[in-house]
Amino acid sequence: MVFECLAERTIALAQQRKNRNPNHGYDPMLEARMRQMLSGCQQRGTRLISNMGAANPAAAATKTREIAESLGIRDLKIAAITGDDVLPLLRNEYLKEVRIIETGMPVSSLGDRLISANAYIGAEPIAEALRNGAQVVLGGRIADPALFLAPLMHEFNWRTDDYEMLGRGILVGHLLECAGQLSGGYFADPPYKEVPDLAHLGFPYAEVGRGGLAEFSKLEGTGGQISVATCKEQLLYEVHNPRRYLTPDVTADFSDVEFRPVMADRVAAWGATGTARPATLKVSLGCLDGYIGDAQISYAGAGAEERGRLAIKVVREQLRLQHCEIDELRCDLIGINSVGPVRRRACEAPEVRVRIAVRTQRMEDADLLVDTVEALYTNGPAAGGGVSKSVRPIIGILSALIPREDVSLEVQYEVTG
């Protein structure tokens, strides 16, 4: 059972939580999920693998042990994979001049704005933990498909240099990694692509043979669908070059992948292969990049759109008069022009939602924007209502590459009493 729960920005946010409390920094939903899953997994002999460790896998393992003990579960072996946090490496003399892929500037140019740096690591330490009898394996920035490749490597004794088999395993992981996307989530687009009973979406599973041939399905009676079309969409998801999909374990080649329907909600996949893994590991860099002030207000009834446009005009002028320092300003009438140019409409809009957002370097300028929008209640067009406002720091995500030999991983264990 795999819980793939980590996105690029979430690990930077988790690092901030860890900085505030060294016992935190793992996924906030870890406790709820473990309380639901641990007893059933133990009863059925099901192992659980997850990247819910986020910025603090060791603390996640400790918390999981405490939860298991509170549930009366004895002799549960929990592994924590650490070492993907490479922030100290990027601050030493040797690696601090590593270049940022997106800008070409050295990582050191970020200065104190750099708050996290995590290398995408592969399946090997998970497979090691499974070999050593771990029933729960928790890590941080494990590459998403590696979470699924690892149990295949363990079960079938695939070598770390058997790149053809690893490529087939990465295909399995890539199709499963976003869970409900394979079974119709993110696919539904009525009336063009109908997905039945989306409210009861069933997550997918794979049955995989020793040679890597996989069949994907979902539990009978659940909603959603698994079809050749859903599999093709997920195959292309987040893959820039299907012939050279770079992962920490293998350079996968999906260019000859084929899908075949076996029966309703069951699809076979084959044809992936792979070549040698990259010499470098990708690092996800989290950095502070200013603040966003975001405020909204609604207008309804006759003249709603005109009142909304007047509200935007008022706020723009008041920000100018108050010398608000803005890097970027966005003003939208949601549903009319927020995602593209205005189209000619046959009738007047019955309601509009005005959204005004700024990106600034100072929190006080973001605060100024949201307070100015709120003041439209009494100082703007008639009958504005439903103001919402927020100010939040921006966590920017950048990338770098570092030699894989500079990343030292460790597997630590805890056992329930």
N, C-alpha and C positions, 0 to 999 in steps of 0.2 A: 504494500500500500504506500503510495507516494503522495505527499503533500508538497506541491510546487507553489510557493507562496511569495516569492521575492521578485520585485521589479527593480529597475535601476535606481530610481529615486528613493525607494523605501529603505534601502540599506543606509543611505546618508541620513535619513530621518532617524533610523534606529541608532546610528552612531551618536546623534545628538542626545537621545534618551540615555544611552550608556554614559555619556559624559556627565549627565546630571546625576545618574545613579549607577554605580559600577555593577549592580546586580540586575540591571535591566538591559535593554538593547536587543532583545529577541522579539519575535512576532507577538503583538499584543493579544492575538487570538490563540496563542499556544495552549494556555491553560484550558480554555473551553474545548478545544479540539482534542487534547489529550484525555480530558475527562470523558469525552464521548467515545474515544477509540481504544484506550489501553486495555480495558477488561476484555472486550471482544477480540482484540488482536491476540491477547495472551491465551484465551480459551481455544482459539482456532490455529494457533501457531503461526500467525501472520506477522511478518516483520514490517516495521514502519520506517520510512526514509523521508527526510524533509530538509529543506533549507530554512525552516522557521528559526534557526539559530541566529539568522541575520547578522547583526554586529557583535553578538555575544553568544556563540554556540556553547561555551562552557557553562554560562549561567542558565541557558535553556536546558542543558542536560541535568543540572542540579534541580531546576524547577520541575522537570519531568519526573525525576526520582522522588521528589517530595509528593507530587500528585499521585504517583503509583503507590507509594507507601500509604497515603491516606485512603486509597481504594483497597488496601489489603493485598496488593500484588507483591509477591516475594520473588527474589532471585531474577529480577528483570535487569538485564545488562544494557546500559545506555552508552552510546559512543558520541563524543563531541569532536568534530573535525575543526582544528584551528590552523591559522597560518595564512589565510587568504587576506587578512588585514595587512597591507604593505605600506601603510602610511609612514611608519618609522623608516622603512627603506628609502622612500622618496624624499626623506629629509636628511639623508646622509650624503657625504661628499661624493660617493661613487654614482648614485642614481638620481640626485636631485636635478640634474640637467636633462633627464628624460623628457622628450618632446611630447606636447599635447597634439594628438592627431588632428583635431579640428582647426587648430590655430597655428601650429608649428612653433609656438612659444614653449620655453622650458616650463616644467611643472613648478619650479621654484618661483616663477613669475606670479603665481597665485598667492604666494605669501600666506598670511594668516587666514585668508578666505578659504583655503583648502581644509575641509572638515572630515573627509573620508577618502580612502583609496583601497579598493578591494579587487584582488585578482580573481578572474574567473578560473576556477579549478575544476579538475576532471573527476572521473569515476574511481580512480585507483584507491584513494583512501576510504571510500565507501565500501568497495569490494574487500579491502583489508579488514574493516570493521565487521563485515558479515562473516568473513572467514574465522574471525576470532569470537564469533558467537553473539555479537550484538543483536538485540531484538529491536532496538530503536537507534537510529543513526541520525544525528542532527548536525548540520553544517551551516555555513554562511553563504558566501557568493559562489556556490557550486553552479556551474553552467546547467541551465535547465534540463537539457536532454541527458546529461550525465547522471542525473538522479535515477533515470530509468535504465540507462546502459549498465550501471553498476551491478544490479542483481542478475542481469544476463551474463556478465563477465564471471560473476561468482558461480552461478548455477552451471554454466557450460564450460568453465575453465578456459575462457577465451584469453589468449595472451595479449599483453599490452601492445605488441607489435603486429598483431593479426589485423591489419587495417581493413581488410575486406569485411571481416565479421564485425569489427567495431563500427564501420560505416553502416552496416545493416542495423546494428543496435541503436545508432544515433537516429536513424529513420524512425524507429519505434518511439524513442524518446521525444523526437521533434513533433510527432503526431499527437502524443499524449500530453505534452507539457502544459498546454493551456486548458486542459480538462474539457469543460463543456463546449469549447469551440469546435471540437471534432464531432460532437454529437448534436450540432445544430445551433448552439449559442454563437452569436456574431454572424451567423449564416442567414438567419431569418430575414426576409425582405419581402413582405406581402405587398401585392399579390403575385410577385414574380417567383419568389422562393418561399413556399409555405413550409413551416415546421410544426408538426402536431404537438400539442400539449406542452408548450415551452415552459409553463409554470412548474412542471414536474420534471424538468430536464434531468435525464440520467447521464452520469459521467461515464466516459468510455473506459474500457479495459482492453488489454491485448493478450492473446495467447500466442506464445512465441516458441518455435521449435529450435533445436540445437543448431540448425543451419541458418537461422535468422528469418525464416519465413514467418510472417505474422498475420494474424487475423484479428480485426478490431470489431468490438461489439459493445453493447451496454446491457444492463439488467432488463430482463423481460418485465413489461408493465410500466416502465418509466417513459417519460416524455422525450421529445426530441427525435433525431434520426441520425443514423450513420449510413452514409451513401458514398458512392464514388465522388460525387460533387463536393461533399463536405470534406472528404479526405484530400482532394486536389487543392481546395482553398487553403487548408491547413498546411499542406506541403510547401506552398509558396510563401506562407506567412513568415515575415522577418528573415527571409533568405535573399541576400543580394545576388549571389551567384550560385545557382543550383549545382554547378560542376565543382565548385570549390567552397563548400560551406565549412568555414574554419571553426573548429571546436578545440578545447584543450586536449582531447583524446585522439582526434583523427581529423583529417581533412576529408569530409564526406562528399560524395558525389551522388546527387539525386537525379542526374539527367536521364537515366534509363529506368526510373521507378515506374512501375505499373500497378494499377488497382483493378481488382475484379470483384464484382458482387458475388457473395456466396449464397446469401439468402437475405431476407428482410433484416435490415439493421446489422448486417455482418459483411465486412469487406476484407479481402486478402490484399496484402501489399508485398512486393518484392522488387528486386532490381537495384537496390542501393549498393554502393561499394565505397571504398575509401583509399586514401594514400597517407603518407607519413604525416604525423601531427606537426603543427607549427613549432618553430624553435622559440617563439615568444608566447607570453600570455597577455591577454587583454586586461587592462585595469580600468575599472569604473571609478572616476574621480567625482566626488561630490564637493561643491564649493558654494559659498554664499555669494549671491549675485543680486543683491539689493532687496527691494520689497515690492509687493503688489498691493495696491489699494483697489478694491472692487466694490461697487455699490450699484443697487438696482432699485427702480421704482416703476410702478405700473400706472397706466392711464386707460380708461375704458369709456365706451359710449361715443356719441357724436364728436368728431374732431379729435379722436384719441391720438392719431398719428401726428397731427399738427402740434398738439400739446407736447407730445414726446420730443419732437424736433426742437421746439422752443426750450424745453428743459435742458437739452444738450447744449444749445446755444448759451443759455444762462450760465451753466456750469463752466463751460470753456472760458467765458469772459471773466467770471469770478476767480478762476484759477490764475488767469493772467494778472488780474489786479492784485492778487495776494502773492505774486512772484513765486508760485509753486515750481520747484525745480523738477522737471519731468524728463525722463529718458524716452518714454513712449506713452502715448495716450490713445485709447481706443474707445469709441463711442458707437453703440449699436442699438438698433431697434430690433430686438430679438423676434424672429419670425418674418421680418421684412428685409433686412439688409445685413444680418450678422454673419452670414456665410457666403455672401456674394452680392453682386450688383442688384439694385432694385428692379423687379420685373413689373410690367404694367399689370394692374389688377382690375378685375371687373367690378369690384365693389370696395367700399371703404372698409378698412380694418376695424373690427369691433373693439379691439383692445391691443395695446402694445406694452411690451416690457422694455424699459430703457435700461441699458447696462453701460456704465462708464467705468473704465479701469485705467490705472496708471502703473507704470513701472518706474520706480525711483531708487535712488541710492540712500535716501534718508527716510526713516519711518515716519517722521513728522510730516513729510510731504504726502505720504500715502494716507495718513490720518486726516490731513486737510481735505483731500478729495472726498473721502467717505462722509465727512461731516458736512461738506458743501452740498452733496446730494441729499443728505437727510434734511437739510434746511429747506429743500424744495417743498416739503409739506406745507409750509406757510409762506414761503418766499418765492414760489415758482408758479407754474401753470395750475389751473383749477383741478381739484379732485385727484391729486396724486395720492397713491397709497401703496401699502405693502413694501416699504423700504427694507432692504436687507443690505448689510455691509460687512466687510471683513478686510483686515490688514494682515498680511502674512509674509514671512521671509521667502525669498526665492532660493530654492536649492537647484543650482545649475549642475548638469551632468556633462562631463567631458570624458575623453578616453586617452589611454596611452598604452604602449607596449613595453614589457620588460622581459629580460631573459628568464625562461622558466626555471633555470637552475638557481636563481636568486630567491625563489619562493620556497620556503621550508614549511612543510605541512606536518602536523602531529595529530594522532588520534588518542584521545583520553577517554577513560571509561569510568562509569559509576554503576554500582549494583545496589538494588534495593535490599533492605534487610528483612 
